[in-house]
């Protein structure tokens, strides 16, 4: 049913190694989002952690606009991080060369 168990063990070992590399790559990526014509800038790493936020001084007296733009920028940055995670994971799975852990039929 599973084919050669030794081959399966090697495949799982390779997957763990690739997952570790993927995690390191994700952590090192930086995502930069600007909102409101550049009035708000959010910089986030691949783990989804906010590294920096830059706010134009003109927004400091307009709390409502500041909140709206900041929420939009954070949401956009989170979407970018998640899309990158998904595409990286799919790339990792695609790089396995179509290995079938259940043997050929």
Contact map, one row per residue, 1 for C-alpha under 8 A:
111000000000000000000000000000000000000000000000000000000000000000000000000000000000000000000000000001100
111110010000000000000000000000000000000000000000000000000000000000000000000000000000000000000000000011100
111110110000000000000000000000000000000000000000000000000000000000000000000000000000000000000000000011100
011111110000000000000000000000000000000000000000000000000000000000000000000000000000000000000000000000000
011111111000000000000000000000000000000000000000000000000000000000000000000000000000000000000000000000000
000111111100000000000000000000000000000000000000000000000000000000000000000000000000000000000000000000000
001111111110000000000000000000000000000000000000000000000000000000000000000000000000000000000000000000000
011111111111000000000000000000000000000000000000000000000000000000000000000000000000000000000000000010000
000011111111100000000000000000000000000000000000000000000000000000000000000000000000000000000000000000000
000001111111110000000000000000000000000000000000000000000000000000000000000000000000000000000000000000000
000000111111111000000000000000000000000000000000000000000000000000000000000000000000000000000000000000000
000000011111111100000000000000000000000000000000000000000000000000000000000000000000000000000000000000000
000000001111111110000000000000000000000000000000000000000000000000000000000000000000000000000000000000000
000000000111111111000000000000000000000000000000000000000000000000000000000000000000000000000000000000000
000000000011111111100000000000000000000000000000000000000000000000000000000000000000000000000000000000000
000000000001111111110000000000000000000000000000000000000000000000000000000000000000000000000000000000000
000000000000111111111000000000000000000000000000000000000000000000000000000000000000000000000000000000000
000000000000011111111100000000000000000000000000000000000000000000000000000000000000000000010000000000000
000000000000001111111110000000000000000000000000000000000000000000000000000000000000000000010000000000000
000000000000000111111111000000000000000000000000000000000000000000000000000000000000000000000000000000000
000000000000000011111111100000000000000000000000000000000000000000000000000000000000000000000000000000000
000000000000000001111111110000000000000000000000000000000000000000000000000000000000000110010000000000000
000000000000000000111111111000000000000000000000000000000000000000000000000000000000000000000000000000000
000000000000000000011111111100000000000000000000000000000000000000000000000000000000000000000000000000000
000000000000000000001111111110000000000000000000000000000000000000000000000000000000000000000000000000000
000000000000000000000111111110000000000000001110000000000000000000000000000000000001100000000000000000000
000000000000000000000011111110000000000000001110000000000000000000000000000000000000000000000000000000000
000000000000000000000001111111000000000000001100000000000000000000000000000000000000000000000000000000000
000000000000000000000000111111100000000000001100000000000000000000000000000000000000000000000000000000000
000000000000000000000000000111110000000000111100000000000000000000000000000000000000000000000000000000000
000000000000000000000000000011111000000000111100000000000000000000000000000010011000000000000000000000000
000000000000000000000000000001111100000011110000000000000000000000000000000010000000000000000000000000000
000000000000000000000000000000111110000011100000000000000000000000000000100110000000000000000000000000000
000000000000000000000000000000011111111111000000000000000000000000000000100000000000000000000000000000000
000000000000000000000000000000001111111110000000000000000000000000001101100000000000000000000000000000000
000000000000000000000000000000000111111100000000000000000000000000001000000000000000000000000000000000000
000000000000000000000000000000000111111100000000000000000000000000000000000000000000000000000000000000000
000000000000000000000000000000000111111110000000000000000000000000000000000000000000000000000000000000000
000000000000000000000000000000000111111110000000000001110010000000000000000000000000000000000000000000000
000000000000000000000000000000000111111111000000000011110000000000001100100000000000000000000000000000000
000000000000000000000000000000011110011111100000000011100000000000000000100000000000000000000000000000000
000000000000000000000000000000011100000111110000011111000000000000000000110010000000000000000000000000000
000000000000000000000000000001111000000011111000011110000000000000000000000010000000000000000000000000000
000000000000000000000000000001110000000001111111111100000000000000000000000010000000000000000000000000000
000000000000000000000000011111100000000000111111111000000000000000000000000000001000000000000000000000000
000000000000000000000000011111100000000000011111100000000000000000000000000000001001100000000000000000000
000000000000000000000000011000000000000000011111100000000000000000000000000000001000000000000000000000000
000000000000000000000000000000000000000000011111110000000000000000000000000001001000000000000000000000000
000000000000000000000000000000000000000000011111111000000000000000000000000000000000000000000000000000000
000000000000000000000000000000000000000001111001111110000000000000000000000000000000000000000000000000000
000000000000000000000000000000000000000001111000111110000000000000000000000000000000000000000000000000000
000000000000000000000000000000000000000001110000011111000000000000000000000000000000000000000000000000000
000000000000000000000000000000000000000111100000011111100000000000000000000000000000000000000000000000000
000000000000000000000000000000000000001111000000000111110000000000000000000000000000000000000000000000000
000000000000000000000000000000000000001110000000000011111011000000000000000000000000000000000000000000000
000000000000000000000000000000000000001100000000000001111111000000000000000000000000000000000000000000000
000000000000000000000000000000000000000000000000000000111111000000000000000000000000000000000000000000000
000000000000000000000000000000000000000000000000000000011111110000000000000000000000000000000000000000000
000000000000000000000000000000000000001000000000000000111111111011000000000000000000000000000000000000000
000000000000000000000000000000000000000000000000000000111111111001000000000000000000000000000000000000000
000000000000000000000000000000000000000000000000000000000111111000000000000000000000000000000000000000000
000000000000000000000000000000000000000000000000000000000111111111000000000000000000000000000000000000000
000000000000000000000000000000000000000000000000000000000011111111100000000000000000000000000000000000000
000000000000000000000000000000000000000000000000000000000000011111110000000000000000000000000000000000000
000000000000000000000000000000000000000000000000000000000010011111111000000000000000000000000000000000000
000000000000000000000000000000000000000000000000000000000011011111111100000000000000000000000000000000000
000000000000000000000000000000000000000000000000000000000000001111111110000000000000000000000000000000000
000000000000000000000000000000000000000000000000000000000000000111111111000000000000000000000000000000000
000000000000000000000000000000000011000100000000000000000000000011111111100000000000000000000000000000000
000000000000000000000000000000000010000100000000000000000000000001111111110000000000000000000000000000000
000000000000000000000000000000000000000000000000000000000000000000111111111000000000000000000000000000000
000000000000000000000000000000000010000000000000000000000000000000011111111100000000000000000000000000000
000000000000000000000000000000001110000111000000000000000000000000001111111110000000000000000000000000000
000000000000000000000000000000000000000001000000000000000000000000000111111111000000000000000000000000000
000000000000000000000000000000000000000000000000000000000000000000000011111111100000000000000000000000000
000000000000000000000000000000001000000000000000000000000000000000000001111111110000000000000000000000000
000000000000000000000000000000111000000001110000000000000000000000000000111111111000000000000000000000000
000000000000000000000000000000000000000000000001000000000000000000000000011111111100000000000000000000000
000000000000000000000000000000000000000000000000000000000000000000000000001111111110000000000000000000000
000000000000000000000000000000100000000000000000000000000000000000000000000111111111000000000000000000000
000000000000000000000000000000100000000000001111000000000000000000000000000011111111100000000000000000000
000000000000000000000000000000000000000000000000000000000000000000000000000001111111110000000000000000000
000000000000000000000000000000000000000000000000000000000000000000000000000000111111111000000000000000000
000000000000000000000000010000000000000000000100000000000000000000000000000000011111111100000000000000000
000000000000000000000000010000000000000000000100000000000000000000000000000000001111111110000000000000000
000000000000000000000000000000000000000000000000000000000000000000000000000000000111111111000000000000000
000000000000000000000000000000000000000000000000000000000000000000000000000000000011111111100000000000000
000000000000000000000100000000000000000000000000000000000000000000000000000000000001111111110000000000000
000000000000000000000100000000000000000000000000000000000000000000000000000000000000111111111000000000000
000000000000000000000000000000000000000000000000000000000000000000000000000000000000011111111100000000000
000000000000000000000000000000000000000000000000000000000000000000000000000000000000001111111110000000000
000000000000000001100100000000000000000000000000000000000000000000000000000000000000000111111111000000000
000000000000000000000000000000000000000000000000000000000000000000000000000000000000000011111111000000000
000000000000000000000000000000000000000000000000000000000000000000000000000000000000000001111111110000000
000000000000000000000000000000000000000000000000000000000000000000000000000000000000000000111111110000000
000000000000000000000000000000000000000000000000000000000000000000000000000000000000000000011111111000000
000000000000000000000000000000000000000000000000000000000000000000000000000000000000000000000111111000000
000000000000000000000000000000000000000000000000000000000000000000000000000000000000000000000111111100000
000000000000000000000000000000000000000000000000000000000000000000000000000000000000000000000001111110000
000000000000000000000000000000000000000000000000000000000000000000000000000000000000000000000000011111110
011000010000000000000000000000000000000000000000000000000000000000000000000000000000000000000000001111100
111000000000000000000000000000000000000000000000000000000000000000000000000000000000000000000000000111110
111000000000000000000000000000000000000000000000000000000000000000000000000000000000000000000000000111111
000000000000000000000000000000000000000000000000000000000000000000000000000000000000000000000000000101111
000000000000000000000000000000000000000000000000000000000000000000000000000000000000000000000000000000111
